[in-house]
Every structure is written in C-alpha cells, then in structure tokens.
C-alpha cells in the first residue's frame, strides 16, 4: 500500500477513548428501544469499556427482517453517553449515515463486512468522513479477500482519518464449520504483518454465531496479540430482534472479561528467553530442511512435466492426486498432525506442481515450428 503510512496511525492509547490493557467494546447487536439500551448499559456499568456499541442501521439479508430504527435511535445512544459516561459508536453504511453520526457526535463509527466488500460504497463513506474528528473501524469483507480489506482501510486513511483500526469478524467460506464465519486467522495475521501500526480488534460474536464459543475465541484472539475485542451484549439475548444466539448477557460479559489473559510478544524472564531462543533455532533448522525438500520435490515434478509433454499426457492426474492426498493424510495422522492442516499444505504443493508442469508444457509448445 504505497499511500498508506501505517506508522502514521495513532496508537489506541491516543484515541481519546478509555483503553486499559485492551481495547474493549460491548453492546447489543441492534438498538431495539431506549429502555433496552439503558438496561444493557446499566448491566455493563463499571466495565472498562472503550465504547458502547449498538446497531442503528442494520444491513439484513431479508428486507422483512428487523432493519434497525435508524435516525430515531441515535439520540438514544447520545443519552447513554450522558447517563453512563460510556463513549458510543455505531455502524455506518452510507454517506448519509456518516453525516447523521457526526451530527450526533458519535465517538466511534465502523464499516461493516458487507460494505467493506464494495469499493464504491467505501469511497463514498471516505469522502463523507474527510476532515472528521472521529475514530473509524473497518471490518473485514465477507469473503476471505485481504486486498479488499486493505483497500478499504487505505481509502479511509486517504480521507485523513488517523484513528483507524481493523476489525476481524471472520469470513464466509461456504464450508461446514462450528463457526458462523470461519476465523481464517492467517488473513488478519498477514494484515497485521503488512500494517503493523494499525490496531487489530476481534469480533468473536459474528465469528462464532454462538454465545458459548465467544469466551474461548476471545482468548484465542488475545493469544494472537489482538489489540482488543468487540462483543455483542444484550440485557435479554433471548428476546433480541437480531443475532440472538451470539449475544452475551452483561453478567456473562463481566465473567469473560475477568477471565481474559492478555499475552505479550516477548517475555521478561531470562529462562524463558533462553529456552525460546533454543526452540526458535530448532525451528529454523527444520524450516531449512523443509525448503530443501520442497525444492527437490519440485525438481522431480519438473522432470515429470517434461516426460508428460513428450508423451502428450495431461498435467492433471486426478487418480494419482487422490492417492497422494489419502496416503499423506494417513501418514500425517500417525504423526499427530491434523487432517485439515496436511490437506491444505498438499493443496498448495499440488497447485505449484501443476503450475510448474504447465509452464513446461507451454515452453514445449513454443518450440514447435508453426506452419506458414
């Protein structure tokens, strides 16, 4: 991202929001009534919240679903701030939402997953935010597309927003999973690597889709050095008009916060550092062996490609590929490796092997004399 200077992003501690060990946001999926917001906020009173969240405009799949109260609900949030002292925030999806949120002086706004997927929509929001004094969070797109996520962050950055953070809420993959939206942790980890200055927040509520999974997933995010959590909390989840299954009660949220353990990137114990250096050295040596083995494997694959080209045999061998996948998975199981992990590794190896053989086939065709 040439235009994105990640080190120009303000750290969370300089956002002017309460932030103790971690950035912590909680509140209902939807603002269903002012009384519902008050009961939820009262249940969270005294919690170290960076801000209180509530959905004002709800981009629902079905038009018959609850769409939120829109403009009518913004004063409810303002009164929550006045009564309980919480900073407040809501999702925005259009320039008109931005204008309304700024008029009501919301402390935080965020761009939802469906909006992030649309560069036109994000650019419209960015233009409306230009020059605004507000903190902005950008959720990952619904699809596992890192570049879309990065692009949305850059558009908001280009509008002059420096209190800018990313929210990981999981991805829709179309596969069976215990999660509502698969974490695919490698994608936010790569975002963090490429944009080290941008705070990364986890939204375990949308990721899990089930309240009982929220606590362990929250801890997993902190173990991966996330900067904070955005969690849906409702005074009576069973009566919620949207996403009832994933919302915690205020009491459950308090219990979660008390149990969280905040991890650090490095230890302050000499024994730990000494042991870790030894283990890292061992990992480096194994990685060298893996790279050498992969290089040798691809050299063999290249020779196979030449042989296939000479005999006009397809580069894709479905039967052989299934044999490889089955045998390697079985071997991996015996060594205590997960099936899903080894399957993903060999998918990548197979794709590279096919690419190498296709390139060999292409070079061979280029040398064939063409009829004049």
N, C-alpha and C positions, 0 to 999 in steps of 0.2 A: 504494500500500500504506500505508494510514493508520497501521497499528500497527507498521510496520517502519521503525525509525530506522537507515538504512544507515550513518550516521556513528558509530553505537554499536558496529558490528562491529570487532573488534580487527584491526589490520593483521597480515599474515603474520609480520612480524618479532617480534610479541608473542605468538605462539602457543606459544613454548617449544620449537619444532622447529627443526632446522638449516635455514637458508634463506640462501643466499649471493645470487647475482644473481637467481636464480629459484627458485621452489618446485618441487622435483623428487621425484617418486615413481616407484618401479620395483619390479618383482617379477612372479612368474608369475600367469597368469590364475587358476589353481587350485593349491591346496596338495595335491599328489598323494602326497607322502611327506615325512617329515622329512629324509631324505637329499637329495631334490630341492630342498627349500628351502635346505639348507645349501650345496649346490653352487652354487645361483644366488646366494645371499648372498656366498659366497666370491668369485665372479666379479665381484661389484659392490663388494667391499671397497675402501675408499678413495674411492669416488664420493661427491660431495656430496649425498647423499640426504636429503630432509626426512623421508621414512619409506619403509619396505619394505612392499610390499603383497602380499597373497595372498588368493585367493578361498577362503573357508571353507565358505560355503553358496552353492550355485550354482543360480539360478532358470532351469533349462533348459527349452526348448520341449517336448522329448520326455521323458517320465518314464523312458525306458530309457537316456537319456544320463547321463553322469557328473554326480552331484549334489553332489560335494564330500564331505569327511569330517566336516564339522560340528564338534561339540564336541571330537572326538578331535584335530583339527588345531590348536586354539587353543594348547595347550601347546607345539606346535612353533614357533609364532610367538614365544611368550614366550622360548623358548630361543635363537631367532635374535637377539632383542634382547640377551640376556645375553652371547652369544658374540661377536657382531659389533658391538654398540653401536648398531645401527640402531633408530630408533623404528619401530613396527609398526602396521599397520592392516588392516581387512577390511571387506567389505560386510555390511550388516545389512538384514534384510527384515521382521522381526517384533519385537515387544516381548521375546520370549524370546531372540532374538539379541542385543538390546541388553543384557539382563541378563548373558548369558554373556560378552559383550565387556567389559563393565565389571568383572566379577569377575576377568577376566584382565588388567585394566588396559591394554587396548589404547590406544595414543596417539591414533589416528585411526579413525573409522568413516565409511562413506559409504553413502548411499541410492542404489540402482541405478535405472536408467531405467524398468524395469517397475514398480517400487514407487512411484516419483515420480508415475506416472500415476494412482495410486489414493489420493485424499484420505483415505479411511478408514484405509488402511494407514499413510500418513504421520502421521496424527494419533495412531495407536496408538504409533508409534515416538517421536513427540514427547513423549507422556505418559511413556513409559518413560525418556526422556532427561532429564526435568525435574530440574534441580539437579545434573546430572552434570558432572564436570570432564573434558571430552573435546573434541577438535576434530571437527567434523562437516562433511562434504562432501555436496552434493546434486547428483546427475547430472540432466541434462535428461530429460524424459519421452521415450518412444519416438517419439510423434507430435510434429510441429512446433507445439507449443502453449506459447507463452511464459507465459500466465497460470497454467497448471498448474505450471510450474517456479517462478514467483514465489510461488504459493500454498504450495508445499512448503517453500520457504525461509522464508516467513513463519511457518508452523506450527512449524518448528524454532526460529526466533528467539523465538517466543512462549513456548517452553519454557525460555527463559533462556539458550540457547546463544549465546555471543558470538564464539567461534572458529568461524566459519561461512563456508563457501566454496561456489561453484558449479562444477560440472564439465561441460564441453561435450563430449559424445561422439558428436554427430551425430544425425540424425533419419531414421526410416524414411519414405520418400516413395512407395514403390511404383513408382518410375521407374528406368529403366536409368541406371546411373552407374558410374564407376570406383571409387566409394567403397562400402563396405559400408553406411554410414549417411551420408547427404549432410550436409555441414557446415552449409549454410544460415547462413552467417556473420552475416547480418543479425539473426538472432534473439538470439544471445549478445551482439552489439554493442548491441542495444536493451536487453537486461538490464543490461549494464554502464552504459548511459546512465541508466537508471532507478534503479539501485542502485550508485552509484559506489563506495561503501565496501566492497562485497562482492568478495573476491578471485575471479578467474575463472581456472580451470585447464582446459587442453585435454587430452582423452584421444584422441590420434591413433590408438591401436591399434584401438579399437572403431569409430572413424570410418572408418579406411581398410580394415580387414579383410585387408590385405596388408602384410607387413613392409617391402617396398621403398618403399611410399608413406609410411611413418611419418616418416622424416627430413625430407623436404620439407614435409610437413604440419605438423610440429612447428615448423619455421622460420616457416611462414606464420602460425601462431598467435602466435609471439613478435613478428612484424612487426605484428600487430594488437594489440599491448600486453597479451597474456595474461600473467598473473602466474606461471604455471608449467605443468608437464606431468605427466601420469600415463601411464606407458608400461609395457606388459607385456613382461617379460623372463624367459626360461626358460633353464635350463642346457642343454637339448636340445630346442628347439622341435619338431623332427620327431616326438618321442615324446609330446608334450603330449596330455593327455586332453580338452582343450577349447581351441578357438581356436588351433590350432597355426600356421595360416598368418600370423597377425598378430603373433606374438611374436618379439622380437629375442633374439639371444644376448647375454650380458654384454659380449662384445667389440664387437659392433655397437652396443650402447647406449653404451659408452665413446666410440666413434668419433663417434656422433651428438652427444654432449654437448660434445666438443672442438670440433666444427664450428659449434655454435649461435652465432648473433649476437643479442645482446639489444638490442632497439630501445628508444628513449626517445621521449616525446611531443614534446619540443622539443629543438632543437639548441643548442650552446653556441658556435657560430661566427657572427660578425656577418654575414659574407657570406651564409651560409645563411638567416639570419633575414630579411635584406633581400630576397633573391630569393623567399623563401616568401611574404612579405607581398604582393609584386607579383603572384604567381601566385594567391594567395587573392583578391585584389581582382578579378582577371580572372574567376575562378570566380564570384564574387558577381554580376558584371555579366551573365555568361551565364545564371545562375540567374534573374535578374530577367527576362531575355528569355524563358526557358522558361515562367515563371509567367504572363507576359503572353500568350504564345502559347496556353497551356492555357486561360486564361480566355476568350480569343477563340474557341477551338475549342468550348468548352462552351456559349458563347452561340449559336453556329451549331447545335450539337446540340439546344439547347432549341427553336430555331425549327423544326428538323426534326421534333421531337416534336409541336409544335402542328399541323404540316401532316399528320403521320400520324394524329393524333387526329381531325382533321376528316374525313379520308377513310377512317377505320376500318382503318388499316394497322398491322400488328404492329410493335412496337418492335424486335423481334429480326429481323434480316435476315441469315441465315446466309451466303448467297452473297456479299453485299456485305462482310460481315465477313471472309470468306476472302480476298477481293480486297485488302482493306486490309492484312491480315496478310502476304500474299505480296509485295505491292508495297513495303511499308515494310521488310520484311526484306531484300529485294533492294537497296533504296536504302541501307539501313544497312551492308550488306556492302561496297558500293562505297566507303563512308567509313571502313571498317576497324572497324566495330562488330560485336560477336558476335551471332549469330542468337538465342541464348538470352536475351541481355540485352534486345534490342529486342522480342522476343516477350513477355517479362514486362512490359515497360513498356506495350505496347499492350494487353495483357490488362487491366491496371489502368485504362487510359484507356477501354477498351470497357465495362468494368463500370460506371464512373462515368457514361458516356454513356447506357447502358441505364437506370440509376437515375434520371437527370435526365428522360429521356423517360417513364419510368413515372410519375414524380411529376406530370408534365404531364398524362398520361392520367388519373390519379386526380383531379386538380383539375377536369378537364373533366367527368368523370362526376358530381362533386359538384354541378355547376351544372345538371344535367339534372333537370327537375321530376319528382317522384315521384307516381305515381297514388294518389289517396286511396281 
